[in-house]
Amino acid sequence: MNVKAFKAYQSTNVTTAKPEKVLLMLYEGCIKFLRIAKVKMQEKKVAEKGKNISKALAIIAELINTLDHEVGGQLSMDLESLYMFIMDKLIEANINNKIEEIEIAEKLLLTLYEAWGDVVNNPRPDGVPSPKLQPELYAMYLNSKGIQAKEENQKNNASEKTTSAVSVNLSKDVKPNNVSANVVTKKAG
């Protein structure tokens, strides 16, 4: 494939995407750069490690810049604090060559990615717990409404076979190495 054509496609994909999808794409990119930085750190390729950590830091800075404290209130302020914590960890990792610090940042970003992916792909009325992220609370919610959790889960499983326009596949570079990590995947239909 022509590299120029691919870059044009990527640019169009980002500029025409909904803001929610762009958010997920930013998380994906950041996680990808952190994974590459870990590999480069292990290979003792200092310049490439620094380059990828810098790219991740730039994405996190952009995430901070897009926060709207007037609309987002406390959630927005909490996200800013979390992003600043992640930035501190990445700077420490870069200066001291600590893979553990990158892994902390990566886990936090994967958790945020999963949570935002759930919000984007499964919009619900306020106060309804997420069936994926909070299955116990979701079952309690269903029971309080007189809905059998088993029937609702069957309905949810059937609806997962279809995909929404904002579903995002984590690329092979971003998928966690272990099964217990947080992941958002697009269901095949």
LODRENTOR-30501 format. One record per atom (N, C-alpha, C, O): z negated, x, y. Coordinates in steps of 0.1 Angstrom, whole numbers, padded with zeros to 4 digits, always signed. Last residue first. Example, Ala and Ser with C-alpha at 12.3 -4.5 7.8 and 13.67 -1.06 7.14 Angstrom:
# residues 2
-0071+0128-0022 -0071+0137-0011 -0079+0129+0000 -0080+0134+0011 -0078+0132-0057 -0078+0123-0045 -0078+0132-0033 -0085+0142-0033 
This chain:
# residues 189
-0139-0197-0102 -0138-0211-0105 -0127-0214-0115 -0125-0225-0118 -0166-0174-0097 -0152-0177-0101 -0151-0191-0105 -0159-0197-0112 -0187-0170-0070 -0185-0175-0083 -0171-0178-0086 -0163-0183-0077 -0195-0141-0053 -0187-0152-0053 -0184-0157-0067 -0180-0149-0076 -0229-0130-0048 -0216-0129-0054 -0208-0142-0053 -0214-0153-0052 -0254-0111-0035 -0247-0124-0033 -0233-0122-0039 -0226-0112-0035 -0284-0097-0047 -0269-0097-0046 -0264-0111-0043 -0270-0121-0048 -0311-0075-0050 -0306-0087-0044 -0291-0086-0043 -0286-0076-0038 -0318-0060-0082 -0316-0060-0068 -0310-0073-0063 -0305-0080-0071 -0319-0059-0110 -0330-0066-0103 -0328-0066-0088 -0336-0073-0081 -0298-0043-0119 -0297-0058-0120 -0307-0065-0112 -0305-0076-0107 -0287-0015-0100 -0296-0022-0110 -0295-0037-0109 -0291-0042-0099 -0270-0009-0080 -0268-0002-0093 -0277-0008-0104 -0274-0007-0116 -0255-0035-0061 -0266-0027-0065 -0263-0020-0078 -0256-0026-0087 -0223-0032-0044 -0231-0039-0055 -0243-0029-0059 -0240-0017-0061 -0208-0016-0028 -0220-0022-0022 -0229-0028-0033 -0241-0030-0031 -0186-0008-0041 -0194+0003-0034 -0207-0003-0029 -0216+0005-0027 -0174-0031-0049 -0180-0023-0059 -0189-0012-0053 -0198-0007-0059 -0183-0055-0024 -0174-0046-0030 -0181-0038-0040 -0194-0037-0041 -0194-0087-0027 -0198-0074-0024 -0188-0065-0031 -0186-0067-0043 -0176-0114-0014 -0178-0105-0026 -0183-0092-0021 -0178-0086-0012 -0185-0143+0002 -0182-0129+0003 -0185-0122-0010 -0196-0124-0016 -0175-0174+0015 -0181-0167+0004 -0176-0152+0005 -0165-0149+0010 -0164-0191+0033 -0172-0180+0038 -0179-0172+0027 -0187-0164+0030 -0151-0211+0021 -0143-0202+0028 -0151-0190+0033 -0145-0180+0036 -0166-0215-0012 -0164-0219+0002 -0156-0208+0009 -0154-0197+0004 -0156-0223-0045 -0160-0213-0035 -0158-0219-0021 -0148-0227-0019 -0170-0239-0074 -0161-0239-0063 -0165-0228-0053 -0177-0225-0053 -0191-0236-0090 -0178-0232-0096 -0167-0232-0085 -0157-0226-0087 -0213-0247-0078 -0211-0232-0077 -0198-0228-0082 -0193-0217-0079 -0214-0273-0086 -0208-0270-0073 -0206-0255-0071 -0197-0251-0063 -0227-0270-0110 -0213-0275-0110 -0206-0272-0097 -0195-0268-0097 -0252-0262-0101 -0244-0253-0110 -0229-0257-0110 -0220-0249-0110 -0260-0285-0087 -0258-0272-0080 -0249-0263-0088 -0240-0256-0083 -0262-0303-0109 -0253-0306-0098 -0249-0293-0090 -0238-0291-0087 -0282-0291-0123 -0269-0293-0129 -0258-0295-0119 -0247-0290-0120 -0302-0293-0104 -0297-0279-0108 -0284-0280-0115 -0275-0272-0112 -0306-0320-0104 -0301-0314-0092 -0296-0300-0095 -0286-0296-0089 -0316-0325-0130 -0303-0331-0125 -0297-0324-0113 -0285-0322-0113 -0340-0309-0128 -0329-0306-0138 -0316-0312-0134 -0306-0305-0135 -0355-0322-0108 -0350-0308-0106 -0338-0305-0115 -0329-0298-0112 -0351-0355-0099 -0354-0346-0110 -0347-0332-0108 -0335-0332-0105 -0365-0367-0070 -0353-0362-0076 -0357-0353-0087 -0365-0344-0086 -0386-0374-0053 -0383-0382-0065 -0370-0379-0072 -0365-0387-0080 -0393-0357-0034 -0383-0367-0030 -0379-0376-0042 -0371-0385-0040 -0410-0340-0047 -0415-0348-0037 -0406-0359-0032 -0410-0369-0027 -0391-0328-0064 -0401-0337-0070 -0407-0346-0060 -0410-0357-0062 -0378-0312-0045 -0370-0322-0052 -0380-0333-0058 -0378-0345-0057 -0399-0295-0037 -0392-0304-0027 -0385-0315-0034 -0386-0327-0030 -0403-0282-0061 -0414-0290-0056 -0408-0300-0045 -0412-0311-0045 -0379-0268-0063 -0383-0278-0074 -0394-0287-0069 -0393-0299-0071 -0381-0252-0041 -0370-0261-0042 -0373-0272-0052 -0371-0284-0049 -0402-0236-0048 -0404-0245-0037 -0393-0255-0037 -0396-0267-0033 -0389-0222-0069 -0402-0230-0072 -0404-0240-0061 -0407-0252-0063 -0367-0210-0058 -0365-0220-0068 -0378-0228-0070 -0377-0240-0073 -0357-0196-0033 -0370-0202-0034 -0370-0213-0045 -0373-0225-0042 -0331-0187-0035 -0341-0178-0030 -0355-0183-0032 -0364-0175-0033 -0316-0209-0046 -0315-0195-0051 -0326-0186-0047 -0332-0179-0056 -0324-0232-0032 -0325-0232-0046 -0324-0218-0052 -0329-0216-0063 -0343-0230-0003 -0331-0225-0009 -0333-0226-0025 -0343-0221-0030 -0359-0260+0010 -0359-0246+0005 -0346-0243-0002 -0339-0252-0007 -0354-0277+0040 -0351-0278+0025 -0351-0263+0020 -0342-0255+0025 -0358-0275+0067 -0370-0277+0059 -0367-0278+0044 -0376-0279+0036 -0328-0288+0079 -0340-0281+0081 -0351-0285+0071 -0353-0296+0068 -0302-0292+0053 -0310-0297+0065 -0322-0288+0067 -0327-0282+0057 -0281-0263+0045 -0290-0274+0042 -0297-0280+0054 -0297-0273+0064 -0253-0244+0034 -0261-0250+0045 -0269-0262+0041 -0264-0271+0033 -0246-0221+0017 -0253-0233+0013 -0260-0239+0024 -0273-0240+0024 -0234-0199+0030 -0227-0205+0019 -0233-0218+0014 -0226-0226+0008 -0253-0192+0050 -0239-0194+0053 -0232-0202+0042 -0225-0212+0046 -0277-0188+0035 -0276-0198+0046 -0262-0201+0050 -0259-0213+0052 -0269-0169+0017 -0274-0182+0012 -0273-0192+0023 -0269-0204+0021 -0263-0148+0034 -0253-0153+0026 -0256-0167+0020 -0248-0176+0020 -0289-0143+0044 -0279-0148+0053 -0267-0154+0045 -0261-0164+0049 -0301-0133+0020 -0306-0145+0027 -0296-0151+0037 -0294-0163+0037 -0285-0112+0013 -0286-0123+0004 -0291-0135+0012 -0286-0146+0009 -0289-0095+0036 -0275-0100+0032 -0276-0112+0023 -0269-0122+0025 -0316-0091+0035 -0311-0098+0046 -0297-0104+0043 -0294-0115+0046 -0316-0076+0011 -0324-0088+0012 -0319-0097+0023 -0317-0109+0022 -0300-0054+0019 -0296-0063+0008 -0303-0076+0008 -0297-0087+0005 -0317-0043+0039 -0304-0049+0042 -0298-0058+0031 -0292-0068+0034 -0338-0035+0023 -0341-0044+0034 -0327-0051+0037 -0327-0063+0039 -0325-0016+0007 -0332-0028+0001 -0334-0038+0011 -0332-0050+0008 -0317+0003+0026 -0307-0004+0018 -0313-0017+0012 -0307-0027+0012 -0341+0013+0035 -0332+0006+0045 -0322-0002+0037 -0320-0014+0041 -0350+0025+0012 -0358+0015+0018 -0349+0006+0027 -0350-0006+0027 -0330+0044+0008 -0332+0033-0002 -0340+0022+0004 -0338+0010+0001 -0334+0061+0029 -0322+0054+0028 -0323+0042+0019 -0319+0031+0022 -0359+0071+0020 -0358+0064+0033 -0345+0056+0034 -0345+0044+0039 -0352+0085-0003 -0361+0074-0004 -0360+0065+0009 -0361+0053+0008 -0337+0107+0006 -0330+0096+0000 -0339+0083-0001 -0334+0072+0001 -0341+0127+0032 -0350+0119+0023 -0342+0107+0018 -0339+0097+0026 -0335+0147+0051 -0328+0146+0039 -0336+0139+0028 -0338+0143+0017 -0346+0147+0077 -0354+0153+0066 -0348+0152+0052 -0354+0156+0042 -0327+0134+0093 -0333+0146+0097 -0340+0154+0085 -0338+0166+0084 -0320+0111+0078 -0310+0121+0082 -0316+0134+0086 -0311+0145+0082 -0344+0098+0075 -0337+0102+0063 -0327+0113+0067 -0325+0123+0059 -0350+0093+0101 -0359+0101+0094 -0352+0107+0081 -0353+0118+0078 -0330+0075+0107 -0331+0087+0114 -0339+0097+0107 -0336+0109+0106 -0336+0055+0088 -0323+0062+0087 -0323+0075+0095 -0318+0085+0090 -0361+0046+0098 -0360+0051+0085 -0347+0059+0083 -0348+0070+0077 -0353+0036+0124 -0362+0047+0123 -0362+0054+0109 -0362+0066+0108 -0336+0015+0115 -0330+0026+0123 -0340+0038+0122 -0335+0050+0120 -0355-0002+0104 -0344+0004+0096 -0338+0016+0103 -0336+0026+0096 -0370-0008+0127 -0376-0001+0116 -0366+0005+0107 -0368+0017+0103 -0350-0022+0141 -0355-0009+0147 -0363-0001+0136 -0361+0011+0136 -0348-0044+0124 -0336-0035+0126 -0341-0022+0132 -0336-0011+0128 -0373-0055+0128 -0369-0051+0114 -0357-0041+0116 -0357-0031+0109 -0372-0062+0155 -0382-0052+0150 -0378-0047+0137 -0380-0035+0134 -0351-0081+0154 -0350-0068+0162 -0360-0058+0157 -0356-0046+0156 -0363-0100+0138 -0351-0093+0133 -0349-0080+0141 -0346-0070+0135 -0383-0109+0156 -0387-0103+0143 -0375-0095+0137 -0377-0084+0132 -0367-0120+0176 -0376-0108+0179 -0380-0101+0166 -0381-0089+0166 -0355-0141+0162 -0347-0130+0168 -0355-0118+0171 -0351-0107+0169 -0378-0156+0156 -0369-0150+0145 -0361-0139+0151 -0360-0128+0144 -0387-0164+0181 -0395-0155+0173 -0386-0148+0162 -0388-0136+0159 -0355-0171+0195 -0370-0171+0197 -0376-0160+0188 -0372-0149+0188 -0328-0176+0196 -0334-0173+0183 -0349-0172+0184 -0356-0173+0173 -0322-0182+0223 -0319-0192+0213 -0327-0189+0200 -0333-0198+0194 -0332-0159+0236 -0335-0172+0241 -0332-0183+0231 -0340-0193+0230 -0323-0137+0221 -0338-0140+0221 -0341-0154+0227 -0351-0160+0223 -0298-0131+0202 -0300-0139+0214 -0315-0144+0214 -0318-0153+0207 -0283-0102+0190 -0294-0111+0189 -0296-0118+0203 -0295-0112+0213 -0264-0082+0193 -0259-0096+0192 -0270-0106+0191 -0268-0118+0191 -0277-0058+0193 -0271-0062+0205 -0266-0077+0205 -0265-0083+0215 -0284-0056+0166 -0295-0058+0176 -0289-0063+0189 -0294-0073+0195 -0259-0051+0155 -0267-0063+0151 -0278-0066+0161 -0280-0078+0164 -0253-0027+0167 -0245-0039+0170 -0252-0052+0166 -0252-0062+0174 -0272-0011+0154 -0272-0013+0168 -0265-0025+0173 -0269-0032+0182 -0261-0013+0128 -0274-0019+0131 -0276-0021+0146 -0282-0031+0150 -0237+0001+0132 -0237-0013+0128 -0250-0020+0131 -0251-0031+0136 -0247+0026+0139 -0239+0019+0148 -0238+0004+0145 -0239-0004+0154 -0260+0033+0115 -0268+0031+0127 -0260+0023+0137 -0266+0015+0145 -0237+0036+0098 -0247+0025+0095 -0256+0023+0108 -0259+0011+0110 -0226+0058+0111 -0219+0045+0110 -0228+0034+0108 -0227+0023+0114 -0246+0077+0106 -0243+0073+0120 -0235+0060+0121 -0237+0052+0129 -0244+0079+0079 -0257+0074+0085 -0254+0069+0099 -0259+0059+0103 -0219+0091+0078 -0221+0078+0072 -0234+0072+0077 -0234+0059+0079 -0224+0116+0091 -0213+0107+0096 -0215+0093+0091 -0214+0083+0098 -0244+0128+0075 -0247+0124+0089 -0236+0114+0095 -0240+0105+0102 -0228+0132+0052 -0241+0124+0052 -0244+0119+0066 -0246+0107+0067 -0209+0150+0062 -0205+0137+0057 -0217+0127+0056 -0215+0115+0059 -0226+0172+0068 -0218+0165+0079 -0214+0151+0074 -0214+0142+0082 -0238+0179+0043 -0246+0174+0055 -0238+0167+0065 -0242+0156+0070 -0237+0176+0013 -0226+0176+0023 -0232+0170+0035 -0231+0158+0038 -0252+0176-0010 -0255+0186+0000 -0244+0187+0010 -0242+0198+0016 -0250+0156-0028 -0240+0166-0029 -0242+0177-0019 -0234+0187-0019 -0270+0139-0018 -0272+0146-0031 -0262+0157-0034 -0266+0167-0040 -0257+0131+0005 -0270+0138+0006 -0273+0146-0007 -0277+0157-0007 -0236+0117-0005 -0233+0129+0002 -0246+0138+0004 -0245+0150+0004 -0250+0096-0017 -0242+0104-0025 -0239+0118-0018 -0241+0128-0024 -0261+0084+0007 -0270+0089-0004 -0262+0099-0013 -0268+0110-0017 -0237+0077+0021 -0246+0088+0026 -0256+0093+0016 -0258+0105+0015 -0228+0056+0005 -0220+0069+0006 -0229+0080+0011 -0228+0091+0006 -0248+0038+0010 -0246+0043-0004 -0238+0056-0004 -0241+0065-0012 -0245+0034+0037 -0258+0040+0032 -0256+0045+0018 -0261+0056+0014 -0220+0022+0038 -0222+0035+0044 -0235+0042+0039 -0235+0054+0038 -0226-0002+0024 -0216+0007+0019 -0218+0021+0025 -0218+0031+0017 -0244-0014+0043 -0248-0010+0029 -0239+0000+0023 -0243+0010+0016 -0226-0018+0064 -0238-0009+0065 -0243-0005+0052 -0246+0007+0050 -0207-0035+0053 -0203-0022+0057 -0215-0013+0059 -0214-0001+0055 -0224-0058+0048 -0217-0051+0037 -0213-0037+0041 -0215-0027+0033 -0232-0065+0074 -0242-0060+0064 -0235-0053+0052 -0240-0042+0048 -0207-0071+0084 -0214-0060+0090 -0225-0055+0080 -0226-0043+0078 -0201-0094+0068 -0192-0082+0067 -0199-0069+0073 -0198-0058+0068 -0220-0112+0077 -0220-0107+0063 -0212-0094+0061 -0216-0085+0054 -0210-0114+0103 -0224-0110+0101 -0225-0104+0087 -0230-0093+0085 -0185-0126+0098 -0186-0113+0104 -0200-0106+0102 -0201-0094+0099 -0194-0150+0089 -0187-0141+0080 -0187-0127+0085 -0189-0118+0078 -0204-0161+0113 -0213-0160+0101 -0207-0150+0091 -0214-0142+0085 -0181-0162+0130 -0192-0153+0133 -0202-0151+0121 -0207-0140+0119 -0151-0162+0111 -0161-0170+0117 -0173-0160+0120 -0174-0150+0112 -0123-0140+0117 -0134-0146+0109 -0144-0153+0117 -0145-0150+0129 -0104-0127+0132 -0102-0142+0130 -0113-0148+0122 -0113-0160+0120 -0112-0101+0132 -0111-0108+0145 -0109-0123+0143 -0112-0130+0152 -0112-0094+0105 -0124-0094+0112 -0123-0102+0125 -0132-0110+0128 -0085-0097+0098 -0095-0104+0090 -0108-0105+0098 -0115-0115+0097 -0073-0080+0115 -0070-0094+0116 -0081-0102+0109 -0086-0112+0114 -0082-0055+0104 -0085-0059+0118 -0083-0074+0120 -0092-0080+0127 -0071-0056+0079 -0085-0056+0080 -0089-0060+0094 -0099-0068+0096 -0043-0055+0086 -0049-0067+0078 -0064-0068+0080 -0069-0078+0083 -0043-0030+0097 -0039-0042+0105 -0044-0054+0099 -0050-0063+0106 -0049-0015+0075 -0058-0015+0086 -0055-0026+0096 -0064-0032+0101 -0026-0020+0059 -0039-0024+0054 -0049-0025+0066 -0057-0034+0067 -0006-0009+0075 -0005-0023+0072 -0019-0028+0068 -0024-0039+0072 -0013+0018+0073 -0012+0012+0086 -0013-0004+0084 -0020-0011+0092 -0011+0023+0046 -0024+0024+0052 -0024+0017+0065 -0034+0010+0068 +0007+0005+0022 +0008+0012+0035 -0005+0012+0042 -0011+0001+0044 +0000+0008-0012 +0000+0000+0000 +0000+0009+0012 -0007+0019+0013 
